[in-house]
Amino acid sequence: MSTNPPQDIPPTELPPRPDSLIGETFRIKPPNEDHALYMTVNHYVKNPGTEQEQAVPYEVFFNSKNMEHFQWVVALSRVISALFKKGGETAFIAEELKAIYDPRGGYFRPKGKGYCNSILQEVGETLEAHLQGLGCLPSEPVAEASTKEGLAKAGQPSESAEEVPESVDSPEPPSP
């Protein structure tokens, strides 16, 4: 359902914005914050109706009533959107965000969903889950997948082979 998907653009220019995009908005509400952070991820569909059909992330917007976050929220929106528009490998964005720790400490998520080191970790996890749902990222972290494949291809057990657990099917987490 996309019109005017970006064509091949010289590396110095960002592609023009398509006339319409498909988007999904996520609510991220840490229990230690008064206001929620809303993240909208927009994408278009490349080669619709063909075997090569592919969702391509295009831009991200953040919004919150918390003015304390205003500057970094705007900066994060612009940087991630620019990386998406440039195309190429973007899996590292979620990984980098997930590695950010809040110096004031993190928080326990409601409903027993575990500990979160920062709101940016939660943004990274949400972005990663969304990109996996679009088929832009593998469901399993790339480093673990390549390690398991390498061990399987080698066909011989090694010391690290015992450390790699077999994959266990788990139910999909509910979407926020």
KELO-818811 format. One record per residue: residue number from 0; residue in three letters; z, x, y of N, C-alpha, C, O, CB in turn. Coordinates in Angstrom, 1 decimal. Glycine has a CB too. Layout:
N
ATOM   nuro   vexgu      npz      npx      npy     capz     capx     capy      cpz      cpx      cpy      opz      opx      opy     cbpz     cbpx     cbpy
ATOM    NUM     ala        Z        X        Y        Z        X        Y        Z        X        Y        Z        X        Y        Z        X        Y
...
//
This chain:
176
ATOM   nuro   vexgu      npz      npx      npy     capz     capx     capy      cpz      cpx      cpy      opz      opx      opy     cbpz     cbpx     cbpy
ATOM      0     met      0.0      0.8     -1.2      0.0      0.0      0.0      0.0      0.9      1.2      0.6      0.5      2.2      1.2     -0.9      0.0
ATOM      1     ser     -0.7      1.9      1.2     -0.7      2.8      2.3     -2.1      2.9      2.9     -3.1      2.7      2.2     -0.3      4.2      1.9
ATOM      2     thr     -2.2      3.1      4.2     -3.4      3.2      4.9     -3.4      4.6      5.6     -2.4      5.0      6.1     -3.8      2.1      5.9
ATOM      3     asn     -4.6      5.2      5.7     -4.8      6.4      6.4     -3.8      7.5      6.0     -3.1      8.1      6.8     -4.6      6.2      7.9
ATOM      4     pro     -3.8      7.9      4.7     -2.9      9.0      4.3     -3.5     10.3      4.9     -4.7     10.4      5.1     -2.8      9.1      2.7
ATOM      5     pro     -2.6     11.2      5.3     -3.0     12.4      5.9     -4.0     13.2      5.0     -3.9     13.2      3.8     -1.8     13.3      6.2
ATOM      6     gln     -5.0     13.8      5.6     -6.0     14.6      4.9     -5.5     16.0      5.0     -4.5     16.3      5.5     -7.4     14.4      5.5
ATOM      7     asp     -6.4     16.9      4.4     -6.0     18.4      4.5     -6.0     18.8      6.0     -7.0     18.6      6.7     -7.0     19.2      3.7
ATOM      8     ile     -4.9     19.3      6.4     -4.8     19.7      7.8     -4.6     21.2      7.9     -3.9     21.8      7.0     -3.5     18.9      8.5
ATOM      9     pro     -5.1     21.9      8.9     -4.8     23.3      9.1     -3.3     23.5      9.1     -2.6     22.7      9.6     -5.5     23.9     10.4
ATOM     10     pro     -2.8     24.7      8.6     -1.4     24.9      8.5     -0.6     24.9      9.8      0.6     24.8      9.8     -1.2     26.2      7.8
ATOM     11     thr     -1.3     25.1     10.9     -0.6     25.1     12.2     -0.4     23.7     12.8      0.4     23.6     13.8     -1.4     25.9     13.2
ATOM     12     glu     -1.0     22.7     12.2     -0.9     21.3     12.7     -0.1     20.4     11.7     -0.3     20.6     10.5     -2.2     20.8     13.1
ATOM     13     leu      0.6     19.5     12.3      1.2     18.4     11.4      0.2     17.3     11.3     -0.6     17.0     12.2      2.5     17.9     12.0
ATOM     14     pro      0.1     16.7     10.1     -0.8     15.6      9.9     -0.5     14.4     10.8      0.7     14.2     11.1     -0.9     15.2      8.4
ATOM     15     pro     -1.5     13.6     11.1     -1.2     12.4     11.9     -0.4     11.4     11.0     -0.5     11.4      9.8     -2.5     11.7     12.4
ATOM     16     arg      0.4     10.6     11.7      1.3      9.6     11.0      0.4      8.5     10.4     -0.5      8.0     11.2      2.4      9.1     11.9
ATOM     17     pro      0.5      8.1      9.2     -0.3      7.0      8.6      0.1      5.7      9.4      1.2      5.6     10.0      0.0      6.8      7.1
ATOM     18     asp     -0.8      4.8      9.3     -0.6      3.5     10.0      0.6      2.7      9.4      1.3      2.1     10.2     -1.8      2.6      9.9
ATOM     19     ser      0.8      2.9      8.1      2.0      2.2      7.5      2.6      3.1      6.4      1.9      3.9      5.8      1.6      0.8      6.9
ATOM     20     leu      3.9      3.0      6.3      4.6      3.8      5.3      5.5      2.9      4.5      5.8      1.8      5.0      5.4      4.9      6.0
ATOM     21     ile      5.9      3.3      3.4      6.9      2.6      2.5      8.2      3.3      2.7      8.3      4.5      2.6      6.4      2.5      1.0
ATOM     22     gly      9.3      2.5      2.9     10.6      3.2      3.2     11.7      2.5      2.4     11.6      1.4      2.0     10.9      3.2      4.6
ATOM     23     glu     12.8      3.3      2.3     14.0      2.8      1.7     15.2      3.4      2.5     15.2      4.6      2.9     14.1      3.2      0.2
ATOM     24     thr     16.1      2.5      2.8     17.3      2.9      3.6     18.5      3.0      2.7     18.8      2.1      1.9     17.5      2.0      4.8
ATOM     25     phe     19.3      4.0      2.9     20.6      4.2      2.1     21.8      4.3      3.0     21.7      4.8      4.1     20.5      5.5      1.2
ATOM     26     arg     22.8      3.7      2.6     24.1      3.7      3.4     25.0      4.7      2.7     25.3      4.6      1.5     24.8      2.3      3.4
ATOM     27     ile     25.5      5.7      3.5     26.4      6.7      3.1     27.7      6.5      3.9     27.7      6.7      5.1     25.8      8.2      3.2
ATOM     28     lys     28.8      6.1      3.2     30.0      5.8      4.0     31.2      6.6      3.3     31.8      6.1      2.4     30.3      4.3      3.9
ATOM     29     pro     31.4      7.7      3.9     32.6      8.5      3.4     33.9      7.7      3.8     34.0      7.1      4.8     32.7      9.9      4.0
ATOM     30     pro     34.9      7.7      2.9     36.1      7.0      3.2     36.9      7.6      4.4     37.8      6.9      4.9     37.0      7.0      2.0
ATOM     31     asn     36.6      8.9      4.7     37.3      9.5      5.8     36.6      9.4      7.2     37.0     10.0      8.1     37.6     10.9      5.5
ATOM     32     glu     35.6      8.5      7.2     34.8      8.3      8.4     34.9      6.8      8.8     35.0      5.9      8.0     33.3      8.7      8.3
ATOM     33     asp     34.9      6.5     10.1     35.0      5.2     10.6     33.7      4.4     10.5     33.6      3.2     10.2     35.4      5.1     12.0
ATOM     34     his     32.6      5.2     10.6     31.2      4.6     10.6     30.4      5.2      9.5     30.5      6.4      9.1     30.6      4.7     11.9
ATOM     35     ala     29.5      4.4      8.9     28.6      4.8      7.9     27.4      5.6      8.5     27.1      5.5      9.7     28.0      3.6      7.1
ATOM     36     leu     26.8      6.4      7.7     25.5      7.1      8.1     24.4      6.4      7.3     24.5      6.3      6.1     25.6      8.7      7.8
ATOM     37     tyr     23.4      6.0      8.0     22.2      5.4      7.3     21.1      6.4      7.3     20.7      7.0      8.3     21.8      4.1      8.0
ATOM     38     met     20.5      6.5      6.1     19.3      7.4      5.9     18.1      6.6      5.4     18.2      5.9      4.4     19.7      8.6      4.9
ATOM     39     thr     17.0      6.7      6.2     15.8      6.0      5.8     14.8      7.1      5.4     14.5      8.0      6.2     15.3      5.1      6.9
ATOM     40     val     14.2      7.0      4.2     13.2      7.9      3.8     11.9      7.1      3.6     11.8      6.1      2.9     13.6      8.6      2.4
ATOM     41     asn     10.9      7.6      4.4      9.5      6.9      4.3      8.6      7.8      3.6      8.6      9.0      3.6      9.0      6.6      5.7
ATOM     42     his      7.7      7.1      2.8      6.6      7.8      2.1      5.3      7.0      2.1      5.3      5.8      2.5      7.1      8.1      0.6
ATOM     43     tyr      4.2      7.7      1.7      3.0      7.0      1.5      2.5      7.3      0.1      3.1      8.2     -0.6      1.9      7.5      2.6
ATOM     44     val      1.5      6.5     -0.4      1.0      6.7     -1.7     -0.4      7.4     -1.6     -1.3      6.9     -1.0      0.9      5.3     -2.5
ATOM     45     lys     -0.5      8.5     -2.2     -1.7      9.3     -2.3     -2.5      8.9     -3.5     -1.9      8.7     -4.6     -1.4     10.9     -2.3
ATOM     46     asn     -3.8      8.7     -3.4     -4.7      8.3     -4.4     -4.3      7.0     -5.1     -4.1      6.9     -6.3     -4.8      9.4     -5.5
ATOM     47     pro     -4.0      5.9     -4.3     -3.5      4.7     -4.9     -4.5      4.1     -5.9     -5.7      4.1     -5.7     -3.2      3.6     -3.9
ATOM     48     gly     -4.0      3.6     -7.0     -4.8      2.9     -8.1     -5.5      3.8     -9.0     -6.3      3.4     -9.8     -5.7      2.0     -7.4
ATOM     49     thr     -5.2      5.1     -8.9     -5.9      6.1     -9.8     -4.8      6.8    -10.7     -3.6      6.6    -10.5     -6.7      7.1     -9.0
ATOM     50     glu     -5.3      7.6    -11.6     -4.3      8.3    -12.5     -3.6      9.4    -11.7     -2.5      9.8    -12.1     -5.1      9.0    -13.6
ATOM     51     gln     -4.2      9.8    -10.6     -3.5     10.8     -9.7     -2.6     10.2     -8.6     -2.2     10.9     -7.7     -4.6     11.7     -9.0
ATOM     52     glu     -2.3      8.9     -8.7     -1.5      8.2     -7.8     -0.2      8.9     -7.7      0.5      9.3     -8.7     -1.3      6.7     -8.1
ATOM     53     gln      0.3      9.1     -6.4      1.5      9.9     -6.2      2.2      9.5     -4.9      1.5      9.4     -3.9      1.2     11.5     -6.2
ATOM     54     ala      3.5      9.3     -5.0      4.3      9.1     -3.8      4.5     10.4     -3.1      4.8     11.4     -3.7      5.6      8.3     -4.1
ATOM     55     val      4.3     10.4     -1.8      4.5     11.6     -1.0      5.5     11.3      0.2      5.2     10.5      1.0      3.1     12.1     -0.4
ATOM     56     pro      6.6     12.0      0.1      7.6     11.7      1.2      7.0     12.2      2.6      6.3     13.2      2.6      8.9     12.5      1.0
ATOM     57     tyr      7.3     11.5      3.6      6.6     11.8      4.9      7.7     12.0      6.0      7.5     12.9      6.9      5.7     10.7      5.3
ATOM     58     glu      8.7     11.2      6.1      9.7     11.4      7.2     11.0     10.8      6.8     11.1     10.0      5.9      9.2     10.7      8.5
ATOM     59     val     12.1     11.3      7.5     13.4     10.8      7.3     14.0     10.5      8.6     13.8     11.2      9.6     14.3     11.9      6.5
ATOM     60     phe     14.8      9.4      8.7     15.5      9.1      9.9     17.0      8.8      9.5     17.3      8.3      8.4     15.0      7.8     10.5
ATOM     61     phe     17.9      9.3     10.4     19.3      9.0     10.2     19.8      8.2     11.4     19.3      8.4     12.5     20.1     10.4     10.0
ATOM     62     asn     20.8      7.4     11.1     21.4      6.6     12.2     22.9      6.4     11.9     23.3      6.2     10.7     20.7      5.3     12.4
ATOM     63     ser     23.7      6.4     12.9     25.1      6.2     12.8     25.7      5.8     14.2     25.2      6.2     15.2     25.9      7.4     12.2
ATOM     64     lys     26.8      5.0     14.1     27.5      4.7     15.4     28.4      5.9     15.8     28.8      6.0     16.9     28.3      3.5     15.2
ATOM     65     asn     28.6      6.8     14.8     29.5      8.0     15.1     28.7      9.0     16.0     27.9      9.7     15.5     30.0      8.6     13.8
ATOM     66     met     29.1      9.0     17.3     28.4      9.9     18.2     28.7     11.4     18.0     28.1     12.3     18.5     28.7      9.5     19.6
ATOM     67     glu     29.8     11.6     17.2     30.2     13.0     16.9     29.0     13.7     16.1     28.9     14.9     16.1     31.5     13.1     16.1
ATOM     68     his     28.3     12.9     15.3     27.3     13.4     14.4     25.9     13.4     15.1     24.9     13.9     14.5     27.2     12.6     13.2
ATOM     69     phe     25.8     12.9     16.3     24.5     12.7     16.9     23.5     13.9     16.9     22.4     13.8     16.5     24.7     12.2     18.3
ATOM     70     gln     24.0     15.0     17.4     23.1     16.2     17.5     22.6     16.7     16.1     21.4     16.9     16.0     23.8     17.3     18.2
ATOM     71     trp     23.5     16.8     15.2     23.0     17.3     13.9     22.2     16.3     13.1     21.3     16.7     12.3     24.2     17.8     13.0
ATOM     72     val     22.5     15.0     13.4     21.7     14.0     12.7     20.3     14.0     13.2     19.3     13.9     12.4     22.3     12.6     13.0
ATOM     73     val     20.1     14.1     14.5     18.7     14.2     15.1     18.0     15.5     14.6     16.8     15.4     14.2     18.8     14.2     16.6
ATOM     74     ala     18.7     16.6     14.6     18.1     17.8     14.2     17.7     17.8     12.7     16.6     18.2     12.3     19.1     19.0     14.4
ATOM     75     leu     18.6     17.2     11.9     18.3     17.1     10.4     17.1     16.2     10.2     16.2     16.5      9.4     19.5     16.6      9.7
ATOM     76     ser     17.0     15.1     10.9     15.9     14.2     10.8     14.6     14.9     11.1     13.6     14.8     10.4     16.0     13.0     11.8
ATOM     77     arg     14.6     15.7     12.2     13.3     16.3     12.6     12.9     17.5     11.7     11.7     17.6     11.4     13.5     16.9     14.0
ATOM     78     val     13.9     18.2     11.2     13.6     19.4     10.3     13.1     18.9      9.0     12.0     19.3      8.5     14.8     20.2     10.1
ATOM     79     ile     13.8     17.9      8.4     13.3     17.4      7.1     12.0     16.7      7.2     11.1     16.9      6.4     14.4     16.4      6.5
ATOM     80     ser     11.8     15.9      8.3     10.5     15.2      8.5      9.4     16.3      8.6      8.3     16.1      8.1     10.6     14.3      9.7
ATOM     81     ala      9.6     17.3      9.4      8.6     18.3      9.6      8.2     19.0      8.3      7.1     19.3      8.0      9.1     19.4     10.6
ATOM     82     leu      9.2     19.3      7.4      9.0     19.9      6.1      8.2     19.0      5.2      7.2     19.4      4.5     10.3     20.3      5.4
ATOM     83     phe      8.5     17.7      5.2      7.8     16.7      4.5      6.3     16.6      4.9      5.4     16.6      4.1      8.4     15.3      4.5
ATOM     84     lys      6.1     16.6      6.3      4.8     16.4      6.8      3.9     17.7      6.5      2.7     17.5      6.3      4.8     16.3      8.3
ATOM     85     lys      4.5     18.8      6.4      3.8     20.0      6.1      3.3     20.0      4.6      2.3     20.7      4.3      4.6     21.3      6.4
ATOM     86     gly      4.1     19.3      3.8      3.7     19.2      2.4      4.2     20.5      1.6      4.9     21.3      2.2      2.2     19.1      2.2
ATOM     87     gly      3.8     20.5      0.4      4.2     21.6     -0.5      5.5     21.4     -1.1      6.0     20.2     -1.2      4.3     22.9      0.4
ATOM     88     glu      6.2     22.4     -1.5      7.5     22.3     -2.3      8.6     22.0     -1.3      8.9     22.7     -0.4      7.8     23.7     -3.0
ATOM     89     thr      9.2     20.8     -1.6     10.4     20.4     -0.7     11.6     20.2     -1.5     12.6     19.7     -0.9     10.0     19.1      0.0
ATOM     90     ala     11.6     20.5     -2.8     12.8     20.3     -3.6     14.0     21.0     -3.1     15.2     20.6     -3.3     12.5     20.7     -5.1
ATOM     91     phe     13.8     22.1     -2.5     14.9     23.0     -2.0     15.7     22.3     -1.0     16.9     22.6     -0.8     14.4     24.3     -1.5
ATOM     92     ile     15.2     21.3     -0.3     15.9     20.7      0.8     17.2     20.0      0.3     18.3     20.2      0.8     15.0     19.6      1.5
ATOM     93     ala     17.0     19.2     -0.8     18.2     18.5     -1.3     19.2     19.5     -1.9     20.4     19.4     -1.7     17.8     17.5     -2.5
ATOM     94     glu     18.7     20.6     -2.5     19.6     21.6     -3.1     20.4     22.3     -2.0     21.6     22.5     -2.2     18.8     22.7     -3.9
ATOM     95     glu     19.8     22.6     -0.9     20.5     23.3      0.2     21.5     22.3      0.8     22.6     22.8      1.1     19.5     23.7      1.3
ATOM     96     leu     21.2     21.1      1.0     22.2     20.1      1.6     23.4     20.0      0.6     24.5     19.8      1.1     21.5     18.8      1.8
ATOM     97     lys     23.1     19.9     -0.7     24.2     19.7     -1.7     25.1     20.9     -1.7     26.3     20.8     -2.1     23.6     19.5     -3.1
ATOM     98     ala     24.7     22.0     -1.2     25.6     23.2     -1.2     26.4     23.4      0.1     27.1     24.4      0.2     24.7     24.5     -1.4
ATOM     99     ile     26.4     22.4      1.0     27.1     22.5      2.2     28.5     22.0      2.0     28.7     20.9      1.5     26.4     21.8      3.4
ATOM    100     tyr     29.5     22.7      2.5     30.9     22.4      2.4     31.5     22.1      3.8     31.2     22.8      4.7     31.8     23.4      1.7
ATOM    101     asp     32.3     21.1      3.9     32.9     20.8      5.2     34.2     21.6      5.3     35.0     21.6      4.4     33.3     19.2      5.3
ATOM    102     pro     34.3     22.4      6.3     35.5     23.3      6.5     36.8     22.5      6.6     37.9     23.0      6.4     35.4     24.2      7.7
ATOM    103     arg     36.7     21.2      7.0     37.9     20.3      7.1     38.3     19.7      5.7     39.3     19.1      5.6     37.7     19.2      8.1
ATOM    104     gly     37.4     20.0      4.7     37.7     19.4      3.4     36.8     18.2      3.1     36.3     17.6      4.1     39.1     19.0      3.2
ATOM    105     gly     36.6     17.9      1.9     35.7     16.8      1.5     36.5     15.6      1.3     37.5     15.3      2.0     35.0     17.2      0.2
ATOM    106     tyr     36.1     14.7      0.4     36.7     13.5      0.1     36.4     13.0     -1.3     35.4     13.4     -1.9     36.3     12.4      1.2
ATOM    107     phe     37.3     12.1     -1.8     37.1     11.5     -3.0     36.3     10.2     -2.8     36.6      9.4     -1.9     38.4     11.1     -3.8
ATOM    108     arg     35.2     10.0     -3.5     34.3      8.8     -3.3     35.0      7.6     -3.9     35.7      7.7     -4.9     32.9      9.1     -3.9
ATOM    109     pro     34.7      6.5     -3.3     35.3      5.2     -3.9     34.8      5.0     -5.3     33.8      5.5     -5.7     35.0      4.0     -3.0
ATOM    110     lys     35.5      4.1     -6.0     35.2      3.6     -7.4     35.1      4.8     -8.4     34.3      4.7     -9.3     33.9      2.9     -7.3
ATOM    111     gly     35.9      5.8     -8.2     35.9      6.9     -9.2     34.6      7.7     -9.3     34.4      8.3    -10.4     36.2      6.4    -10.5
ATOM    112     lys     33.8      7.8     -8.3     32.6      8.5     -8.3     32.7     10.0     -8.0     31.7     10.7     -7.8     31.6      7.9     -7.3
ATOM    113     gly     33.9     10.5     -8.1     34.1     12.0     -8.0     34.4     12.5     -6.6     34.4     11.7     -5.6     33.0     12.7     -8.6
ATOM    114     tyr     34.5     13.8     -6.5     34.8     14.4     -5.2     33.5     14.9     -4.6     32.5     15.3     -5.3     35.7     15.7     -5.5
ATOM    115     cys     33.4     14.8     -3.3     32.3     15.2     -2.5     32.8     16.2     -1.5     33.7     16.0     -0.7     31.6     14.0     -1.8
ATOM    116     asn     32.1     17.4     -1.4     32.5     18.4     -0.5     32.2     18.2      1.0     32.8     18.8      1.8     31.9     19.7     -0.9
ATOM    117     ser     31.2     17.4      1.2     30.8     17.1      2.6     29.9     15.9      2.7     29.3     15.5      1.6     30.1     18.3      3.3
ATOM    118     ile     29.7     15.3      3.8     28.8     14.2      4.0     27.3     14.7      3.8     26.5     14.0      3.3     28.9     13.6      5.4
ATOM    119     leu     27.1     16.0      4.1     25.8     16.6      3.9     25.5     16.7      2.4     24.3     16.7      1.9     25.6     17.9      4.6
ATOM    120     gln     26.5     17.0      1.6     26.3     17.0      0.1     25.9     15.7     -0.4     25.0     15.6     -1.2     27.6     17.5     -0.6
ATOM    121     glu     26.5     14.6      0.2     26.1     13.3     -0.2     24.7     12.9      0.2     24.0     12.2     -0.5     27.1     12.3      0.3
ATOM    122     val     24.3     13.4      1.4     23.0     13.2      1.9     22.0     13.9      0.9     21.0     13.3      0.5     22.8     13.8      3.3
ATOM    123     gly     22.3     15.1      0.5     21.4     15.9     -0.4     21.3     15.2     -1.7     20.2     15.1     -2.3     22.0     17.2     -0.6
ATOM    124     glu     22.4     14.7     -2.3     22.4     14.0     -3.6     21.6     12.7     -3.5     20.8     12.3     -4.4     23.8     13.7     -4.0
ATOM    125     thr     21.8     12.0     -2.4     21.0     10.7     -2.2     19.5     11.0     -2.0     18.7     10.3     -2.6     21.5     10.0     -0.9
ATOM    126     leu     19.2     12.0     -1.3     17.8     12.4     -1.1     17.2     12.8     -2.4     16.1     12.4     -2.7     17.6     13.5      0.0
ATOM    127     glu     17.9     13.6     -3.2     17.4     14.1     -4.5     17.2     12.9     -5.4     16.1     12.9     -6.1     18.5     15.1     -5.1
ATOM    128     ala     18.1     12.0     -5.5     18.0     10.8     -6.4     16.8     10.0     -6.0     16.0      9.5     -6.8     19.3     10.0     -6.4
ATOM    129     his     16.6      9.8     -4.7     15.4      9.0     -4.2     14.1      9.7     -4.5     13.2      9.1     -5.0     15.5      8.8     -2.6
ATOM    130     leu     14.0     11.0     -4.3     12.8     11.8     -4.6     12.5     11.8     -6.1     11.4     11.7     -6.5     12.9     13.2     -4.1
ATOM    131     gln     13.6     11.8     -6.9     13.4     11.7     -8.4     12.8     10.3     -8.7     12.0     10.2     -9.6     14.7     12.0     -9.1
ATOM    132     gly     13.4      9.3     -8.1     12.9      7.9     -8.3     11.4      7.7     -7.9     10.7      7.0     -8.6     13.7      7.0     -7.5
ATOM    133     leu     11.0      8.5     -6.9      9.6      8.4     -6.5      8.7      9.2     -7.4      7.4      9.1     -7.4      9.4      8.9     -5.1
ATOM    134     gly      9.3     10.1     -8.2      8.5     11.0     -9.1      8.1     12.3     -8.4      7.3     13.0     -8.9      7.2     10.3     -9.6
ATOM    135     cys      8.7     12.6     -7.3      8.4     13.8     -6.5      9.2     15.0     -7.1      8.9     16.1     -6.9      8.7     13.6     -5.1
ATOM    136     leu     10.3     14.7     -7.8     11.2     15.7     -8.3     11.4     15.4     -9.8     11.5     14.2    -10.2     12.5     15.9     -7.6
ATOM    137     pro     11.6     16.4    -10.6     12.0     16.1    -12.0     13.4     15.5    -12.1     14.2     15.8    -11.2     11.9     17.4    -12.9
ATOM    138     ser     13.7     14.7    -13.1     15.0     14.1    -13.2     16.1     15.1    -13.5     17.3     14.9    -13.3     15.0     13.1    -14.3
ATOM    139     glu     15.7     16.3    -13.9     16.6     17.4    -14.3     16.4     18.5    -13.3     15.2     18.8    -13.0     16.4     17.8    -15.8
ATOM    140     pro     17.4     19.2    -12.9     17.2     20.3    -12.0     16.2     21.3    -12.5     16.3     21.6    -13.7     18.6     21.0    -11.7
ATOM    141     val     15.4     21.8    -11.7     14.3     22.7    -12.1     14.8     23.9    -12.8     14.3     24.3    -13.8     13.5     23.1    -10.9
ATOM    142     ala     15.9     24.6    -12.3     16.4     25.8    -12.9     16.9     25.5    -14.3     16.6     26.3    -15.2     17.6     26.4    -12.1
ATOM    143     glu     17.6     24.4    -14.6     18.0     24.1    -15.9     16.9     23.8    -16.8     16.9     24.2    -18.0     19.0     22.9    -15.9
ATOM    144     ala     15.9     23.1    -16.3     14.7     22.7    -17.1     14.0     24.0    -17.6     13.6     24.1    -18.8     13.8     21.8    -16.4
ATOM    145     ser     13.8     24.9    -16.7     13.0     26.1    -17.1     13.8     26.9    -18.0     13.3     27.6    -18.9     12.7     26.9    -15.8
ATOM    146     thr     15.2     27.0    -17.9     16.0     27.7    -18.8     15.9     27.1    -20.2     15.7     27.9    -21.2     17.5     27.8    -18.3
ATOM    147     lys     16.0     25.8    -20.3     16.0     25.2    -21.6     14.6     25.4    -22.2     14.5     25.6    -23.4     16.3     23.7    -21.5
ATOM    148     glu     13.5     25.2    -21.4     12.2     25.4    -22.0     12.0     26.8    -22.5     11.4     27.1    -23.5     11.1     25.0    -20.9
ATOM    149     gly     12.5     27.8    -21.7     12.4     29.2    -22.1     13.1     29.5    -23.4     12.5     30.2    -24.2     12.9     30.1    -21.0
ATOM    150     leu     14.2     28.9    -23.6     15.0     29.1    -24.8     14.3     28.4    -26.0     14.2     28.9    -27.1     16.4     28.5    -24.7
ATOM    151     ala     13.7     27.2    -25.7     13.0     26.5    -26.8     11.7     27.3    -27.2     11.4     27.4    -28.4     12.7     25.1    -26.4
ATOM    152     lys     11.0     27.8    -26.2      9.8     28.6    -26.5     10.1     29.8    -27.2      9.3     30.2    -28.1      9.1     28.9    -25.2
ATOM    153     ala     11.2     30.5    -26.9     11.5     31.7    -27.6     11.8     31.5    -29.0     11.5     32.3    -29.9     12.7     32.4    -26.9
ATOM    154     gly     12.4     30.3    -29.3     12.6     29.9    -30.7     13.7     30.7    -31.4     13.9     30.6    -32.6     11.4     30.1    -31.5
ATOM    155     gln     14.4     31.6    -30.7     15.4     32.3    -31.2     16.7     32.1    -30.4     16.6     32.1    -29.2     15.1     33.9    -31.2
ATOM    156     pro     17.8     31.9    -31.1     19.1     31.7    -30.4     19.4     33.0    -29.6     19.2     34.1    -30.1     20.2     31.3    -31.3
ATOM    157     ser     20.1     32.8    -28.5     20.6     34.0    -27.8     22.0     33.7    -27.4     22.5     32.5    -27.6     19.7     34.4    -26.5
ATOM    158     glu     22.7     34.6    -26.8     24.1     34.3    -26.3     24.1     33.1    -25.4     25.0     32.3    -25.4     24.7     35.6    -25.7
ATOM    159     ser     23.1     33.1    -24.5     23.1     32.0    -23.5     22.6     30.7    -24.1     22.9     29.6    -23.5     22.2     32.3    -22.3
ATOM    160     ala     22.0     30.7    -25.2     21.5     29.5    -25.9     22.7     28.6    -26.2     22.6     27.4    -26.2     20.6     29.8    -27.1
ATOM    161     glu     23.8     29.2    -26.6     24.9     28.4    -27.0     25.6     27.8    -25.8     26.3     26.7    -25.9     26.0     29.3    -27.7
ATOM    162     glu     25.4     28.3    -24.6     26.0     27.8    -23.4     25.2     26.6    -22.9     25.8     25.8    -22.1     26.1     28.9    -22.4
ATOM    163     val     23.9     26.5    -23.2     23.1     25.4    -22.7     23.3     24.1    -23.5     22.9     24.1    -24.7     21.6     25.8    -22.7
ATOM    164     pro     24.0     23.1    -23.0     24.3     21.9    -23.8     23.0     21.1    -24.0     22.0     21.2    -23.2     25.3     21.0    -23.1
ATOM    165     glu     22.9     20.4    -25.1     21.8     19.6    -25.4     21.8     18.4    -24.3     22.9     18.0    -23.9     21.8     19.0    -26.8
ATOM    166     ser     20.7     17.9    -24.0     20.6     16.9    -23.0     21.2     15.6    -23.6     21.0     15.3    -24.8     19.2     16.6    -22.4
ATOM    167     val     21.9     14.9    -22.8     22.5     13.6    -23.2     22.0     12.5    -22.3     22.0     12.6    -21.1     24.1     13.6    -23.2
ATOM    168     asp     21.4     11.5    -22.9     20.9     10.4    -22.1     22.1      9.6    -21.5     23.0      9.3    -22.2     20.0      9.4    -23.0
ATOM    169     ser     22.0      9.5    -20.2     23.0      8.7    -19.5     22.4      7.6    -18.7     21.2      7.8    -18.3     23.9      9.7    -18.6
ATOM    170     pro     23.1      6.5    -18.4     22.5      5.5    -17.7     22.2      5.9    -16.2     22.9      6.8    -15.7     23.4      4.2    -17.6
ATOM    171     glu     21.2      5.4    -15.7     20.8      5.7    -14.3     21.9      5.2    -13.3     22.4      4.2    -13.5     19.4      5.1    -13.9
ATOM    172     pro     22.2      6.1    -12.4     23.2      5.6    -11.4     22.7      4.5    -10.6     21.5      4.4    -10.3     23.7      6.8    -10.5
ATOM    173     pro     23.5      3.5    -10.2     23.0      2.4     -9.4     22.6      2.9     -8.0     23.1      3.9     -7.5     24.1      1.3     -9.1
ATOM    174     ser     21.5      2.3     -7.5     21.0      2.7     -6.2     21.9      2.2     -5.1     22.4      1.1     -5.2     19.6      2.3     -6.0
ATOM    175     pro     22.2      3.0     -4.1     23.1      2.6     -3.0     22.6      1.4     -2.2     23.3      1.0     -1.3     23.4      3.7     -2.1
//
